[in-house]
Amino acid sequence: MTTNPTASATPSPAADTTGARTPEAAELIGGARERIDALDERIIGLVQERMAVSAAVQRARMTSGGRRIHLSRENEILGHYRDALGRPGTALAMTLLELSRGRA
């Protein structure tokens, strides 16, 4: 029976938060997570900005007698996200459209 030499090693505190088995991997994962967190903050800000711009478009359309939602434009957006990101892009676009529609 062979034993795993790392099995008896005590996990480092970093392993508790990163799942890494070495300090080097833990450091890499920690830095990557910080970058992901920063990207997520930027994405959230961009989504909020998109929502505000969409609300302005909807107000202008409705003020001019149009409908709040323009389905052919939404289909363009869905196609763009699908083409760029594949099938999951469609789901992402649907979520963005839902967020950007505002309240009826």
N, C-alpha and C positions, 0 to 999 in steps of 0.2 A: 504494500500500500504506500503510495507516495503522498507526501503532504505538500500543501501549498505554503511556501515560505512567507508569503505576505499575509496569510490568514491569521497568524498569531500577532501580527503587528497591530498596534493600537492605531485606529484611524486618527488622522490629524483633525484639529478643529475645522480646517478648511473643507475637509472631506464631508463633514456634517452638512455643510451648506451647498457644496458644489457637486458632490458625488464622485469627486476625483480620487484617484488612488495615489497620486504623487503630488508633491508641492508644486512642481512645474505645471502640471495639468490644472491644479487648483488656481494657480496664478493666471493662467491663460483663460480659464473659464470665468474667473472673477472679472478680468478686464473686458472680456467679450460681453458679459452681462451688463456691465456699466455702459458699454456702447449701445447695447440693445435698449436699455432703459432710456438713454438719451434719444435714440431714434424714436422710441414710442412716444416720448413727450413731444417731439417734433410732429409726428404723425397726428397725434391728438390735436395739436394746434392747427395743423392744416385742415383736418376734418372740421373743426370749429369754424375756421375761415370759410371753408366751402359751404357750410350751412348758412353762414351770414350772406354770402354772395347769392346763394340759391334763393334765400328769402327775399332779397332785393329783386331778383328776376321775377319771382312769383308775384310780388306786389305790383311791379310794373305791368306784367301780363294781365293781372286781374283788373287793375285800374283802367287799362285800355279796353276792357270788356272781354278779355280772353279767359281761358280756364287756368286754374292754379297749376295743374300738371300737364305737361306736353309729352304725350306718350312716345311719339316718334323720336324725340330728343333722348328720352330715357332708353329707348332701344339702341340708339347710337352709343350711348355710354356703356350699356351692357356689352355690346359687341366689342368695344374698345378694350375693356377690362378682360373679356374672354380671350381676345386675340393676344393680349400682352401677357396674361397670367394663366391661361388655360381655364379649365372648368371652375376651379376655386375662385378665379377672378370674377366670375359671374356672381357668385355668392357675395363676394366682397362688394361688388358694385351695387347689388340689391340692398345691402346694409347701408351703404353710403346714400343711396337714393332715399331709403326710408328715413334716415336721419335728416336728410336735407329737405324733405317734403314739409316738414314742420307740422303744425296742427291745422286741421281743416277749419 
